[in-house]
């Protein structure tokens, strides 16, 4: 019986995630950084992270560590607060 391998891409911040799912425990997430930030690497397999969704979450956490926390979202029409320099 032939097996299918599903490959899709998802963008997260400035990185691309390559999602490979062969069914069951045969899944992988590969992080593709921007061209000037190195080469692609696979998210290490963790015995506790057995699903593709858990591996995607781990990949996003790894990217957040590299890029730092995301800035808070601003409400529509909200402006930046001026610096407290006496103006």
Contact map, one row per residue, 1 for C-alpha under 8 A:
111000000000000000000000000000000000000000000000000000000000000000000000000000000000000
111100000000000000000000000000000000000000000000000000000000000000000000000000000000000
111110000000000000000100000000000000000000000000000000000000000000000000000000000000000
011111000000000000000110000000000000000000000000000000000000000000000000000000000000000
001111100000000000011110000000000000000000000000000000000000000000000000000000000000000
000111110000000000111100000000000000000000000000000000000000000000000000000000000000000
000011111000000001111000000000000000000000000000000000000000000000000000000000000000000
000001111100000001110000000000000000000000000000000000000000000000000000000000000000000
000000111110000111100000000000000000000000000000000000000000000000000000000000000000000
000000011111000111100000000000000000000000000000000000000000000000000000000000000000000
000000001111111110000000000000000000000000000000000000000000000000000000000000000000000
000000000111111110000000000000000000000000000000000000000001000000000000000000000000000
000000000011111000000000000000000000000000000000000000000000000000000000000000000000000
000000000011111100000000000000001100000000000000000000000000000000000000000000000000000
000000000011111110000000000000111100000000000000000000000000001000000000000000000000000
000000001111011111000000000000111000000000000000000000000000000000000000000000000000000
000000001111001111100000000011110000000000000000000000000010000000000000000000000000000
000000111100000111110000000011110000000000000000000000000000000000000000000000000000000
000001111100000011111000001111000000000000000000000100000000000000000000000000000000000
000011110000000001111100001110000000000000000000000000000000000000000000000000000000000
000011100000000000111110011100000000000000000000000100000000000000000000000000000000000
001111000000000000011111111000000000000000000000000000000000000000000000000000000000000
000110000000000000001111111000000000000000000000000000000000000000000000000000000000000
000000000000000000000111111000000000000000000000000000000000000000000000000000000000000
000000000000000000000111111000000000000000000000011000000000000000000000000000000000000
000000000000000000001111111100000000000000000000000000000000000000000000000000000000000
000000000000000000111111111110000000000000000000001100000000000000000000000000000000000
000000000000000000111000011111000000000001101000000100100000000000000000000000000000000
000000000000000011110000001111100000000001100000000100110010000000000000000000000000000
000000000000000011100000000111110000000111100000000000000000000000000000000000000000000
000000000000001111000000000011111000000111100000000000000010000000000000000000000000000
000000000000001111000000000001111100001110000000000000000000000000000000000000000000000
000000000000011100000000000000111111111100000000000000000000000000000000000000000000000
000000000000011000000000000000011111110000000000000000000000000000000000000000000000000
000000000000000000000000000000001111111000000000000000000000000000000000000000000000000
000000000000000000000000000000001111110000000000000000000000000000000000000000000000000
000000000000000000000000000000001111111000000000000000000000000000000000000000000000000
000000000000000000000000000000001111111100000000000000000000000000000000000000000000000
000000000000000000000000000000011010111110000000000000000000000000000000000000000000000
000000000000000000000000000001111000011111000000000000000000000000000000000000000000000
000000000000000000000000000001110000001111100000000000000000000000000000000000000000000
000000000000000000000000000111100000000111110000000000000000000000000000000000000000000
000000000000000000000000000111100000000011111000000000100110000000000000000000000000000
000000000000000000000000000000000000000001111100000000000000000000000000000000000000000
000000000000000000000000000100000000000000111110100000100000000000000000000000000000000
000000000000000000000000000000000000000000011111110000000000000000000000000000000000000
000000000000000000000000000000000000000000001111110000000000000000000000000000000000000
000000000000000000000000000000000000000000000111110000000000000000000000000000000000000
000000000000000000000000000000000000000000001111111001100000000000000000000000000000000
000000000000000000000000100000000000000000000111111101100000000000000000000000000000000
000000000000000000000000101000000000000000000000111111100000000000000000000000000000000
000000000000000000101000001110000000000000000000011111110000000000000000000000000000000
000000000000000000000000000000000000000000000000001111111000000000000000000000000000000
000000000000000000000000000000000000000000000000111111111100000000000000000000000000000
000000000000000000000000000110000000000000101000111111111110000000000000000000000000000
000000000000000000000000000010000000000000000000000111111111000000000000000000000000000
000000000000000000000000000000000000000000000000000011111111100000000000000000000000000
000000000000000000000000000000000000000000100000000001111111110000000000000000000000000
000000000000000010000000000010100000000000100000000000111111111000000000000000000000000
000000000001000000000000000000000000000000000000000000011111111100000000000000000000000
000000000000000000000000000000000000000000000000000000001111111110000000000000000000000
000000000000000000000000000000000000000000000000000000000111111111000000000000000000000
000000000000001000000000000000000000000000000000000000000011111111100000000000000000000
000000000000000000000000000000000000000000000000000000000001111111111100000000000000000
000000000000000000000000000000000000000000000000000000000000111111111000000000000000000
000000000000000000000000000000000000000000000000000000000000011111110000000000000000000
000000000000000000000000000000000000000000000000000000000000001111111000000000000000000
000000000000000000000000000000000000000000000000000000000000000111111100000000000000000
000000000000000000000000000000000000000000000000000000000000000110111110000000000000000
000000000000000000000000000000000000000000000000000000000000000100011111000000000000000
000000000000000000000000000000000000000000000000000000000000000000001111100000000000000
000000000000000000000000000000000000000000000000000000000000000000000111110000000000000
000000000000000000000000000000000000000000000000000000000000000000000011111000000000000
000000000000000000000000000000000000000000000000000000000000000000000001111101000000000
000000000000000000000000000000000000000000000000000000000000000000000000111111000000000
000000000000000000000000000000000000000000000000000000000000000000000000011111000000000
000000000000000000000000000000000000000000000000000000000000000000000000001111100000000
000000000000000000000000000000000000000000000000000000000000000000000000011111110000000
000000000000000000000000000000000000000000000000000000000000000000000000000011111000000
000000000000000000000000000000000000000000000000000000000000000000000000000001111100000
000000000000000000000000000000000000000000000000000000000000000000000000000000111110000
000000000000000000000000000000000000000000000000000000000000000000000000000000011111000
000000000000000000000000000000000000000000000000000000000000000000000000000000001111101
000000000000000000000000000000000000000000000000000000000000000000000000000000000111111
000000000000000000000000000000000000000000000000000000000000000000000000000000000011111
000000000000000000000000000000000000000000000000000000000000000000000000000000000001111
000000000000000000000000000000000000000000000000000000000000000000000000000000000011111
